[in-house]
Amino acid sequence: MSSLRDLFIRHVGQTSEFSMKFEVSHADGMYIYDRNGKAHLDLNSGISVSSLGHRHPKVIAAIKRQLDKHMHTMVYGEHIQQPQIEFAQLLSKQLDPQLSNVYFVMTGSEAIEVAMKLARRQTGRYEIISCSGAYHGSTQGAEALRSDDDFTRAFLPGIPGIRHINFNELSDLSKITKRTAAVILEPVQAESGVRLPENGYLEGLRQKCTETNTLLIFDEIQTGFGRTGHLFAHKKYNVLPDVLLIAKSMGAGMPIGAVVTSRDILGAFLKNPTLGHITTFGGHPVSTAAAAAGLKVLLDDRIVEGVLEKEQLFHDLLKHKIIEEVRSSGLMMAVQLTKRKYLKHVVSKTFEQGALIDYFLFNDKSFRLAPPLIISKVEIKKACNILLQAMDYALDQYRR
Ligand SMILES: Cc1ncc(COP(=O)(O)O)c(C=O)c1O
């Protein structure tokens, strides 16, 4: 009889020959269990998704309640569905009044696509600027924002009108002009290995966008919902975007995303043409019920308040000869090693020892730490012990 692994390889579409092929049985709280019942401490959150841990009871209860009422009834926007209103209202209360309109989509990439269309439609301009080292998703428009030609070359022609600026380079802001519809950027770059905005950069960007009437769009798909130690990174860095993009942890484990902006800006989709964007499953009622419950837990349990202390504990404990630098914004962390060759040993040994860490897309010397925000101090100590042992092991591989 074929194993699940064989069947997976045979029938489930693959985009990498090096995927983990970790056989998941179930997941609960901080742990994901394999088919032999072995618990793995989750230090990835499925790439910044499971911030409340796995299967939070209040999220599960909300999903079950919604399942008993209705699932999909009509393409997005036609029917009035209570969970969408509940989430949008609760989110708006946490944000600046100009971010009061929530357009629901299904994924982060779709949020990016919608934002690009909206910016062009709303400003009547077509140039969109993104940053070097950015990752905004994998659909055609989102990929066009990538600055890495080695990757995008394989999928040419891309969409026209995209320019790149160097992240954190103030002098590059002069490329933003009255021809620019929007600048899209991650306030903290995730996939290039947690690159923090330098002092004055986001403020300078805000100023330039205001001067040129360019929309400033923050991709908070990874940084949102408490990951950086504040509910949103734009609050942490005190720079208000015109458009905020969210997804990933928004759904507390369910797929969902959104474009959040003013009624006025979103109004560009109403006319000429009407139905400026259409999404069948955007704001799916079960996903929005999960999102509303998840946001409520995050706020009621004051989960974000403990994040900075937990970040500090990781910094205090992660001391090792092969660590070059630990970069972080809250529990979005990159541990950079002194040599590239150590990385795969650290990742595989950590896995063997019962914890899950991951690589970044664009940084081959660092591993990612993005545990659920509910991680306890005891679990942080356990995680760091495993990581330090894995680093000893990696060092040993090259001693002989
Ligand atoms: C910052 C950022 N933006 C956008 C996306 C795309 O989101 P999705 O994979 O849900 O399409 C990602 C995914 O990793 C991301 O990290």
The ligand as a Tripos MOL2 file, in Angstrom:
@<TRIPOS>MOLECULE
LIG
   16    16     1     0     0
SMALL
NO_CHARGES

@<TRIPOS>ATOM
      1 C1          4.4960   40.5090    3.3300 C.3       1 LIG1
      2 C2          3.6570   39.5850    2.5050 C.ar      1 LIG1
      3 N1          2.7850   40.0880    1.6290 N.ar      1 LIG1
      4 C3          1.9920   39.2920    0.8880 C.ar      1 LIG1
      5 C4          2.0660   37.9140    0.9780 C.ar      1 LIG1
      6 C5          1.1830   37.0450    0.1380 C.3       1 LIG1
      7 O1          0.2030   36.4500    0.9040 O.3       1 LIG1
      8 P1         -0.5180   35.1010    0.4050 P.3       1 LIG1
      9 O2          0.5010   34.0120    0.4180 O.co2     1 LIG1
     10 O3         -1.6490   34.9280    1.3810 O.co2     1 LIG1
     11 O4         -1.0280   35.3820   -0.9710 O.co2     1 LIG1
     12 C6          2.9770   37.3540    1.8700 C.ar      1 LIG1
     13 C7          3.0980   35.8900    1.9970 C.2       1 LIG1
     14 O5          4.0130   35.3450    2.5360 O.2       1 LIG1
     15 C8          3.7980   38.2070    2.6460 C.ar      1 LIG1
     16 O6          4.6950   37.7180    3.5070 O.3       1 LIG1
@<TRIPOS>BOND
     1     1     2 1
     2     2     3 ar
     3     2    15 ar
     4     3     4 ar
     5     4     5 ar
     6     5     6 1
     7     5    12 ar
     8     6     7 1
     9     7     8 1
    10     8     9 2
    11     8    10 1
    12     8    11 1
    13    12    13 1
    14    12    15 ar
    15    13    14 2
    16    15    16 1
@<TRIPOS>SUBSTRUCTURE
     1 LIG1         1 GROUP 0 **** ****
